[in-house]
Amino acid sequence: MLEVATIFRDCSEKLKSQHAWRLEPVHYRAIDDITKCRTPEIGSGLVWACPNCEESYFVYRSCGNRNCPKCGGEKVTSWLKNRQDHILPVNYYMATFALPEEFRPLCRRYPTEMYNLFFKAASVSLKEVALNPKFIGGNIGMIATLQTWRRDGEFHPHLHIIIPGGAVSPNGKQWLYPRNRDYLMPAKAVGKMFRRKFREEIEKIDFASVDAGVGLDATSVPAEVWKKNFVVDIKKVGNGMSSLKYIAPYMQRGFINNGRLRKYDGHNVTFEYKEGKTQRIKYRTLSALAFMILYLKHVLPSGFQKTRYYGLEAAVHKQKRKGIRLLIMLSRQQEPPEKEDFTVKPVLCPKCKTPMQMVMGYCIRPPPGVRALYA
């Protein structure tokens, strides 16, 4: 199967010699991990045995880099499985926040500072509007994740925030439902609050101390931007699991997986994407160099937390969330949400396709007589 790793193996040296686009250490690390993932260059692997045909195989380990299209599947499955016990038996909503395009140069140059204030301004805006008794009048929970791409791969930072349908009363003893179960809170009011909070936060950043001499700072943003509507969309998305399934892939994976690559001839890359409005499959062709630059634009700073939990969804409120969950189920006289079976995809025997079992932990090379598998 055609892989992103193949493109980087063929063309990364050409990319590194280019001076038109600046590579950071985190980009070099991503390139290195993607090209080595599940190959002998990774340096170690596991031994798996087939219980059916009794063959043993050495499988090179994954790199674990969140930007690698081969990795992340197990983390997504594990996260969904663990979150099942936290889902409240209420409608869930998704709030989407997008920044005007004038902020994109700042986001590319100062990703940590800009994305941190993006998270802060969006979460505080939702929290303050939800506290208003006209809407809910309590403290909400939020799971927010950052996505930096459009469907066609272009740079477009935005946040998806999953919110349970209701809030904990200020005294912490009641669950308050929104007045209209199809309507959580007014997106227009949240958008105005978000614009104000974002402006307050960006004016606090001393960009000169972060990267002197670049010439980009808060004053680089035209004054007219602050008169624009900051796009916020809030809509009901069904039960908790359906909404979590939607955002889960964004939490651990890059903008494109290997399955979307359609053609690579050594010079140009063609990949498919689904157009948002029409849901039609479209194709985009780029030079290999342009494709790699597009891919690396979505690599976040090392250690950056791209998924964050607020309010009732924060880890510190785990016990409170369990109590609220029980309270809602008792008041509605309903059973807990039915659990789904989230199983990590097994390693299959190449001969009989039977799920194999791991029989030996990490070792630096295939043991004698054990054939290596290349994924």
Backbone hydrogen bonds in HBPLUS format (Angstrom, degrees):
<---DONOR---> <-ACCEPTOR-->    atom                        ^
c    i                          cat <-CA-CA->   ^        H-A-AA   ^      H-
h    n   atom  resd res      DA  || num        DHA   H-A  angle D-A-AA Bond
n    s   type  num  typ     dist DA aas  dist angle  dist       angle   num
A0006-THR N   A0003-GLU O   3.19 MM   3  5.39 131.3  2.44  99.1 110.2     1
A0007-ILE N   A0004-VAL O   3.11 MM   3  5.37 119.6  2.49 103.0 116.8     2
A0008-PHE N   A0004-VAL O   3.15 MM   4  6.54 160.2  2.19 154.5 160.0     3
A0009-ARG N   A0005-ALA O   2.85 MM   4  6.05 153.0  1.92 148.8 156.9     4
A0010-ASP N   A0006-THR O   3.03 MM   4  6.21 156.6  2.08 146.7 152.2     5
A0011-CYS N   A0007-ILE O   2.98 MM   4  6.03 154.8  2.05 148.0 154.9     6
A0012-SER N   A0008-PHE O   2.90 MM   4  4.87 141.1  2.05 137.8 137.5     7
A0015-LEU N   A0011-CYS O   3.11 MM   4  6.46 152.7  2.19 148.4 156.6     8
A0016-LYS N   A0012-SER O   2.85 MM   4  6.14 155.9  1.91 151.2 157.1     9
A0017-SER N   A0013-GLU O   3.16 MM   4  6.32 133.9  2.38 136.6 147.4    10
A0018-GLN N   A0015-LEU O   3.12 MM   3  5.34 154.9  2.18 105.8 113.5    11
A0027-HIS N   A0024-GLU O   2.88 MM   3  5.27 134.9  2.09 109.9 122.5    12
A0028-TYR N   A0024-GLU O   3.20 MM   4  6.69 156.1  2.26 154.4 161.1    13
A0029-ARG N   A0025-PRO O   2.99 MM   4  6.26 156.8  2.05 149.1 155.6    14
A0030-ALA N   A0026-VAL O   3.06 MM   4  6.22 151.6  2.14 134.6 142.0    15
A0031-ILE N   A0027-HIS O   2.94 MM   4  6.22 165.4  1.96 155.9 159.0    16
A0032-ASP N   A0028-TYR O   2.94 MM   4  6.10 164.1  1.96 149.2 153.9    17
A0033-ASP N   A0029-ARG O   2.93 MM   4  6.10 164.4  1.95 151.4 155.3    18
A0034-ILE N   A0030-ALA O   2.90 MM   4  5.98 168.6  1.92 154.1 157.7    19
A0035-THR N   A0031-ILE O   3.08 MM   4  6.16 162.4  2.11 149.5 153.8    20
A0036-LYS N   A0032-ASP O   3.18 MM   4  6.24 139.0  2.35 138.9 149.2    21
A0037-CYS N   A0033-ASP O   2.93 MM   4  5.79 137.0  2.12 150.8 159.9    22
A0039-THR N   A0036-LYS O   3.04 MM   3  5.51 133.8  2.26 153.7 143.5    23
A0038-ARG N   A0061-ARG O   3.10 MM  23  5.15 142.3  2.24 155.1 149.7    24
A0042-ILE N   A0039-THR O   3.02 MM   3  5.72 162.3  2.05 122.2 127.2    25
A0043-GLY N   A0040-PRO O   3.12 MM   3  5.73 153.8  2.19 115.3 121.9    26
A0061-ARG N   A0044-SER O   3.14 MM  17  6.26 168.9  2.15 136.5 138.3    27
A0045-GLY N   A0363-CYS O   2.91 MM 318  5.64 143.6  2.04 147.8 159.0    28
A0363-CYS N   A0045-GLY O   3.00 MM 318  5.64 147.9  2.10 145.6 155.7    29
A0046-LEU N   A0059-VAL O   2.91 MM  13  5.35 158.3  1.95 145.8 147.9    30
A0059-VAL N   A0046-LEU O   2.79 MM  13  5.35 164.6  1.81 163.5 166.5    31
A0047-VAL N   A0360-MET O   3.21 MM 313  4.98 170.1  2.22 136.2 139.3    32
A0359-VAL N   A0047-VAL O   2.87 MM 312  5.79 164.7  1.89 151.2 156.4    33
A0048-TRP N   A0057-TYR O   2.77 MM   9  5.28 164.9  1.79 160.8 164.8    34
A0057-TYR N   A0048-TRP O   2.74 MM   9  5.28 159.3  1.78 157.1 163.8    35
A0049-ALA N   A0357-GLN O   2.77 MM 308  5.35 162.7  1.80 152.0 155.9    36
A0357-GLN N   A0049-ALA O   2.88 MM 308  5.35 166.4  1.90 154.0 154.3    37
A0050-CYS N   A0055-GLU O   2.83 MM   5  5.42 163.0  1.86 163.3 169.2    38
A0054-GLU N   A0050-CYS O   2.89 MM   4  4.97 127.4  2.17 130.6 141.2    39
A0058-PHE N   A0371-ARG O   2.80 MM 313  5.92 162.3  1.83 141.6 145.6    40
A0373-LEU N   A0058-PHE O   2.73 MM 315  5.93 161.6  1.76 161.7 161.2    41
A0068-CYS N   A0065-ASN O   3.02 MM   3  5.45 168.1  2.04 118.5 121.9    42
A0071-CYS N   A0068-CYS O   3.23 MM   3  5.48 143.2  2.38 105.7 115.2    43
A0076-VAL N   A0072-GLY O   2.94 MM   4  6.15 157.2  1.99 156.5 162.3    44
A0077-THR N   A0073-GLY O   3.05 MM   4  6.28 166.2  2.07 150.5 153.9    45
A0078-SER N   A0074-GLU O   2.88 MM   4  6.01 163.5  1.91 149.5 154.4    46
A0079-TRP N   A0075-LYS O   2.89 MM   4  5.99 156.8  1.94 144.6 151.1    47
A0080-LEU N   A0076-VAL O   3.01 MM   4  6.25 165.6  2.03 153.6 156.9    48
A0081-LYS N   A0077-THR O   3.01 MM   4  6.19 158.9  2.05 147.8 154.0    49
A0082-ASN N   A0078-SER O   2.98 MM   4  6.18 158.9  2.03 149.5 154.6    50
A0083-ARG N   A0079-TRP O   2.95 MM   4  6.10 146.6  2.06 148.7 157.9    51
A0086-HIS N   A0083-ARG O   2.92 MM   3  5.23 155.4  1.98 111.9 120.1    52
A0087-ILE N   A0084-GLN O   3.40 MM   3  5.53 159.9  2.44 103.6 109.1    53
A0090-VAL N   A0088-LEU O   2.83 MM   2  5.57 140.1  1.99 102.4  91.8    54
A0165-GLY N   A0091-ASN O   2.66 MM  74  5.09 133.6  1.87 167.6 166.7    55
A0092-TYR N   A0238-GLY O   2.74 MM 146  5.59 152.0  1.82 161.2 169.3    56
A0237-VAL N   A0092-TYR O   2.85 MM 145  5.73 173.3  1.85 145.5 147.6    57
A0093-TYR N   A0163-ILE O   2.87 MM  70  5.16 159.8  1.91 148.5 155.4    58
A0163-ILE N   A0093-TYR O   2.81 MM  70  5.16 162.9  1.83 155.1 157.7    59
A0094-MET N   A0235-LYS O   2.87 MM 141  5.61 160.7  1.90 161.6 165.7    60
A0235-LYS N   A0094-MET O   3.15 MM 141  5.61 157.2  2.20 137.9 143.1    61
A0095-ALA N   A0161-ILE O   2.81 MM  66  5.02 163.8  1.83 149.3 151.4    62
A0161-ILE N   A0095-ALA O   2.79 MM  66  5.02 151.9  1.87 150.2 158.4    63
A0096-THR N   A0233-ASP O   2.73 MM 137  5.11 156.6  1.78 149.3 157.7    64
A0233-ASP N   A0096-THR O   2.96 MM 137  5.11 153.9  2.03 140.8 149.2    65
A0097-PHE N   A0159-LEU O   3.01 MM  62  5.12 153.6  2.08 138.7 147.2    66
A0159-LEU N   A0097-PHE O   2.86 MM  62  5.12 152.7  1.93 144.1 153.1    67
A0098-ALA N   A0231-VAL O   3.09 MM 133  5.45 160.1  2.13 156.5 157.1    68
A0103-PHE N   A0100-PRO O   3.08 MM   3  6.04 171.1  2.09 129.1 131.7    69
A0104-ARG N   A0101-GLU O   3.07 MM   3  5.41 163.5  2.10 113.5 118.8    70
A0107-CYS N   A0103-PHE O   2.97 MM   4  6.26 153.4  2.04 152.6 161.2    71
A0108-ARG N   A0104-ARG O   2.93 MM   4  6.17 153.8  2.00 154.1 160.1    72
A0109-ARG N   A0105-PRO O   3.01 MM   4  6.15 150.3  2.10 142.2 150.4    73
A0110-TYR N   A0106-LEU O   2.73 MM   4  5.66 164.2  1.76 151.9 156.8    74
A0114-MET N   A0110-TYR O   2.98 MM   4  6.01 171.3  1.99 165.5 168.2    75
A0115-TYR N   A0111-PRO O   2.87 MM   4  5.71 163.9  1.89 147.8 153.2    76
A0116-ASN N   A0112-THR O   3.04 MM   4  5.97 152.9  2.11 140.8 148.6    77
A0117-LEU N   A0113-GLU O   3.19 MM   4  6.39 160.5  2.23 144.3 148.9    78
A0118-PHE N   A0114-MET O   2.94 MM   4  6.09 141.1  2.09 139.6 151.4    79
A0119-PHE N   A0115-TYR O   2.96 MM   4  6.20 164.6  1.99 152.8 154.0    80
A0120-LYS N   A0116-ASN O   3.04 MM   4  6.25 164.2  2.06 145.9 150.7    81
A0121-ALA N   A0117-LEU O   2.84 MM   4  5.88 170.6  1.85 148.0 150.8    82
A0122-ALA N   A0118-PHE O   3.08 MM   4  6.14 166.2  2.10 150.3 154.3    83
A0123-SER N   A0119-PHE O   2.98 MM   4  6.04 171.4  1.99 154.9 157.7    84
A0124-VAL N   A0120-LYS O   3.00 MM   4  5.99 164.9  2.02 151.0 155.7    85
A0125-SER N   A0121-ALA O   3.08 MM   4  6.05 152.5  2.16 138.4 146.1    86
A0126-LEU N   A0122-ALA O   3.12 MM   4  6.38 165.0  2.14 152.5 155.4    87
A0127-LYS N   A0123-SER O   2.98 MM   4  6.13 162.1  2.02 147.4 153.0    88
A0128-GLU N   A0124-VAL O   2.92 MM   4  6.06 164.7  1.94 152.5 155.6    89
A0129-VAL N   A0125-SER O   3.08 MM   4  6.22 165.1  2.10 151.2 155.2    90
A0130-ALA N   A0126-LEU O   2.95 MM   4  6.01 158.9  2.00 148.3 154.7    91
A0131-LEU N   A0127-LYS O   3.08 MM   4  6.27 139.0  2.26 140.8 151.1    92
A0132-ASN N   A0129-VAL O   3.13 MM   3  5.41 149.3  2.23 104.6 113.7    93
A0137-GLY N   A0130-ALA O   2.75 MM   7  5.90 143.7  1.88 159.0 167.2    94
A0135-PHE N   A0132-ASN O   2.96 MM   3  5.75 161.2  2.00 125.3 130.4    95
A0136-ILE N   A0132-ASN O   3.27 MM   4  6.35 134.3  2.50 164.4 166.7    96
A0139-ASN N   A0168-VAL O   2.86 MM  29  5.11 157.5  1.91 148.6 146.8    97
A0168-VAL N   A0139-ASN O   2.97 MM  29  5.11 164.0  1.99 139.0 135.4    98
A0142-MET N   A0310-TYR O   3.04 MM 168  4.98 159.4  2.09 133.5 132.3    99
A0310-TYR N   A0142-MET O   2.86 MM 168  4.98 165.2  1.88 149.7 151.4   100
A0143-ILE N   A0162-ILE O   3.00 MM  19  5.13 149.4  2.10 141.5 150.4   101
A0162-ILE N   A0143-ILE O   2.81 MM  19  5.13 159.6  1.85 151.2 149.0   102
A0144-ALA N   A0308-ARG O   2.84 MM 164  5.24 167.8  1.86 160.6 163.0   103
A0308-ARG N   A0144-ALA O   2.76 MM 164  5.24 157.0  1.82 151.9 159.9   104
A0145-THR N   A0160-HIS O   2.93 MM  15  5.51 157.7  1.98 153.7 160.9   105
A0160-HIS N   A0145-THR O   3.03 MM  15  5.51 167.5  2.05 160.9 163.8   106
A0146-LEU N   A0306-LYS O   2.93 MM 160  5.40 150.5  2.02 151.5 161.0   107
A0147-GLN N   A0158-HIS O   2.90 MM  11  5.49 170.4  1.91 177.4 176.9   108
A0158-HIS N   A0147-GLN O   2.81 MM  11  5.49 154.7  1.87 167.2 175.7   109
A0156-HIS N   A0148-THR O   2.71 MM   8  5.05 172.5  1.72 128.5 131.2   110
A0150-ARG N   A0154-GLU O   2.88 MM   4  5.39 144.4  2.01 147.8 158.9   111
A0153-GLY N   A0150-ARG O   3.00 MM   3  5.14 161.1  2.04 108.8 113.8   112
A0166-GLY N   A0164-PRO O   2.85 MM   2  5.89 125.1  2.16 116.0  99.8   113
A0167-ALA N   A0176-LEU O   2.86 MM   9  5.16 144.7  1.99 139.6 150.9   114
A0176-LEU N   A0167-ALA O   2.69 MM   9  5.16 171.9  1.70 167.1 166.3   115
A0169-SER N   A0174-GLN O   2.95 MM   5  5.24 165.0  1.97 142.2 145.4   116
A0172-GLY N   A0169-SER O   2.73 MM   3  5.10 158.0  1.78 118.5 126.3   117
A0183-TYR N   A0180-ASN O   2.89 MM   3  5.23 163.3  1.92 119.8 124.2   118
A0190-VAL N   A0186-PRO O   3.16 MM   4  6.47 159.8  2.21 150.2 156.2   119
A0191-GLY N   A0187-ALA O   2.79 MM   4  5.97 154.5  1.85 148.4 155.7   120
A0192-LYS N   A0188-LYS O   3.08 MM   4  6.36 154.7  2.15 147.2 152.4   121
A0193-MET N   A0189-ALA O   3.08 MM   4  6.28 161.8  2.11 146.0 151.3   122
A0194-PHE N   A0190-VAL O   2.76 MM   4  5.93 155.8  1.81 150.7 158.3   123
A0195-ARG N   A0191-GLY O   2.98 MM   4  6.18 158.6  2.03 146.6 151.3   124
A0196-ARG N   A0192-LYS O   3.16 MM   4  6.40 161.4  2.19 146.8 151.3   125
A0197-LYS N   A0193-MET O   2.88 MM   4  6.12 165.8  1.90 155.0 159.2   126
A0198-PHE N   A0194-PHE O   2.82 MM   4  5.87 159.8  1.86 151.4 157.4   127
A0199-ARG N   A0195-ARG O   3.05 MM   4  6.18 157.6  2.10 143.2 149.0   128
A0200-GLU N   A0196-ARG O   3.03 MM   4  6.26 159.1  2.07 148.0 153.8   129
A0201-GLU N   A0197-LYS O   3.02 MM   4  6.22 156.3  2.08 148.1 153.9   130
A0202-ILE N   A0198-PHE O   2.93 MM   4  6.09 163.1  1.96 153.6 157.9   131
A0203-GLU N   A0199-ARG O   3.20 MM   4  6.21 149.9  2.30 144.6 150.9   132
A0204-LYS N   A0201-GLU O   3.07 MM   3  5.31 151.9  2.15 103.8 112.6   133
A0205-ILE N   A0202-ILE O   3.33 MM   3  5.52 153.1  2.41 102.2 109.4   134
A0209-SER N   A0206-ASP O   3.14 MM   3  5.69 135.7  2.35 111.0 120.9   135
A0210-VAL N   A0207-PHE O   3.00 MM   3  5.05 131.6  2.24  97.0 110.8   136
A0211-ASP N   A0207-PHE O   3.03 MM   4  6.34 163.4  2.06 162.8 164.6   137
A0220-SER N   A0217-ASP O   2.84 MM   3  5.38 159.2  1.88 117.3 124.5   138
A0221-VAL N   A0218-ALA O   3.26 MM   3  5.80 165.5  2.28 112.0 116.4   139
A0225-VAL N   A0222-PRO O   3.04 MM   3  5.73 156.6  2.10 117.6 124.2   140
A0226-TRP N   A0223-ALA O   3.22 MM   3  5.95 144.8  2.35 116.6 122.8   141
A0227-LYS N   A0224-GLU O   2.95 MM   3  5.35 159.0  2.00 111.1 117.6   142
A0228-LYS N   A0225-VAL O   3.01 MM   3  5.30 157.3  2.07 108.7 116.0   143
A0244-LEU N   A0240-GLY O   2.99 MM   4  6.22 155.5  2.05 151.4 158.8   144
A0245-LYS N   A0241-MET O   2.90 MM   4  6.05 155.0  1.96 151.1 157.4   145
A0246-TYR N   A0242-SER O   3.31 MM   4  6.46 139.1  2.49 131.9 141.4   146
A0246-TYR N   A0243-SER O   3.18 MM   3  5.13 126.0  2.49  91.2 104.9   147
A0247-ILE N   A0243-SER O   3.30 MM   4  6.70 156.7  2.36 148.7 152.3   148
A0248-ALA N   A0244-LEU O   2.91 MM   4  5.83 144.8  2.04 149.4 159.0   149
A0250-TYR N   A0247-ILE O   3.02 MM   3  5.46 128.4  2.29 111.8 125.3   150
A0251-MET N   A0248-ALA O   3.01 MM   3  5.33 146.7  2.12 109.3 119.3   151
A0260-ARG N   A0257-ASN O   3.12 MM   3  5.87 165.9  2.14 121.6 125.8   152
A0261-LEU N   A0258-ASN O   3.14 MM   3  5.57 161.2  2.17 113.8 119.6   153
A0272-GLU N   A0260-ARG O   2.97 MM  12  5.42 157.5  2.02 148.4 155.0   154
A0262-ARG N   A0270-THR O   2.78 MM   8  5.46 166.8  1.79 154.3 154.9   155
A0263-LYS N   A0270-THR O   3.18 MM   7  4.96 152.4  2.26 137.4 135.8   156
A0270-THR N   A0263-LYS O   2.83 MM   7  4.96 158.6  1.88 147.8 149.0   157
A0265-ASP N   A0268-ASN O   3.36 MM   3  5.94 150.2  2.45 150.8 158.8   158
A0288-ALA N   A0267-HIS O   2.80 MM  21  5.54 155.0  1.86 148.1 142.5   159
A0269-VAL N   A0286-LEU O   2.69 MM  17  5.36 166.4  1.70 166.8 171.8   160
A0286-LEU N   A0269-VAL O   2.84 MM  17  5.36 157.3  1.89 155.3 160.8   161
A0271-PHE N   A0284-ARG O   2.97 MM  13  5.56 157.2  2.02 153.6 157.5   162
A0284-ARG N   A0271-PHE O   2.88 MM  13  5.56 160.5  1.92 162.0 168.6   163
A0273-TYR N   A0282-LYS O   2.93 MM   9  5.45 150.3  2.02 146.3 151.7   164
A0282-LYS N   A0273-TYR O   2.78 MM   9  5.45 172.6  1.79 170.1 172.5   165
A0275-GLU N   A0280-ARG O   2.85 MM   5  5.41 166.3  1.87 160.7 157.3   166
A0279-GLN N   A0275-GLU O   2.73 MM   4  4.90 134.2  1.93 136.7 147.6   167
A0291-PHE N   A0287-SER O   2.85 MM   4  6.09 156.8  1.90 157.0 164.3   168
A0292-MET N   A0288-ALA O   3.01 MM   4  6.23 159.2  2.05 147.8 152.3   169
A0293-ILE N   A0289-LEU O   3.06 MM   4  6.33 159.6  2.10 149.8 155.3   170
A0294-LEU N   A0290-ALA O   2.91 MM   4  6.08 159.2  1.95 146.5 152.5   171
A0295-TYR N   A0291-PHE O   2.88 MM   4  6.12 155.8  1.94 148.6 155.4   172
A0296-LEU N   A0292-MET O   2.94 MM   4  6.14 161.3  1.97 149.8 154.2   173
A0297-LYS N   A0293-ILE O   3.03 MM   4  6.18 131.9  2.26 144.2 155.8   174
A0298-HIS N   A0295-TYR O   3.29 MM   3  5.97 158.6  2.34 113.1 118.6   175
A0299-VAL N   A0296-LEU O   3.11 MM   3  5.18 169.0  2.12 109.9 111.8   176
A0304-PHE N   A0301-PRO O   3.06 MM   3  5.48 161.5  2.10 134.4 134.5   177
A0313-GLU N   A0310-TYR O   3.07 MM   3  5.45 145.0  2.19 141.1 134.0   178
A0314-ALA N   A0311-GLY O   3.05 MM   3  5.55 163.9  2.07 117.1 122.4   179
A0317-HIS N   A0314-ALA O   3.00 MM   3  5.63 155.4  2.06 117.2 124.5   180
A0318-LYS N   A0315-ALA O   3.18 MM   3  5.32 149.1  2.28 120.5 117.0   181
A0321-ARG N   A0317-HIS O   2.85 MM   4  6.01 155.7  1.91 154.6 161.3   182
A0322-LYS N   A0318-LYS O   3.12 MM   4  6.43 150.1  2.21 143.7 151.2   183
A0323-GLY N   A0319-GLN O   3.08 MM   4  6.40 154.4  2.15 146.0 152.5   184
A0324-ILE N   A0320-LYS O   2.92 MM   4  6.22 158.3  1.97 152.7 158.4   185
A0325-ARG N   A0321-ARG O   2.90 MM   4  6.05 156.6  1.96 146.6 153.3   186
A0326-LEU N   A0322-LYS O   3.06 MM   4  6.29 158.0  2.11 146.4 151.3   187
A0327-LEU N   A0323-GLY O   2.92 MM   4  6.13 157.0  1.97 146.9 153.9   188
A0328-ILE N   A0324-ILE O   2.94 MM   4  6.17 160.1  1.98 153.6 157.3   189
A0329-MET N   A0325-ARG O   3.13 MM   4  6.34 161.6  2.16 146.5 151.4   190
A0330-LEU N   A0326-LEU O   2.94 MM   4  6.13 158.0  1.98 152.6 158.4   191
A0331-SER N   A0327-LEU O   2.96 MM   4  6.09 159.4  2.00 147.4 153.4   192
A0332-ARG N   A0328-ILE O   3.02 MM   4  6.11 142.7  2.16 142.9 152.4   193
A0333-GLN N   A0329-MET O   2.79 MM   4  5.63 111.1  2.27 130.8 147.6   194
A0334-GLN N   A0329-MET O   3.04 MM   5  5.24 159.0  2.08 143.1 149.8   195
A0356-MET N   A0347-VAL O   2.76 MM   9  5.70 172.2  1.77 174.3 174.1   196
A0349-CYS N   A0354-THR O   2.91 MM   5  5.30 156.7  1.96 137.3 144.3   197
A0353-LYS N   A0349-CYS O   2.83 MM   4  4.60 141.1  1.98 134.6 140.6   198
A0370-VAL N   A0367-PRO O   3.10 MM   3  5.58 159.9  2.14 141.0 139.7   199
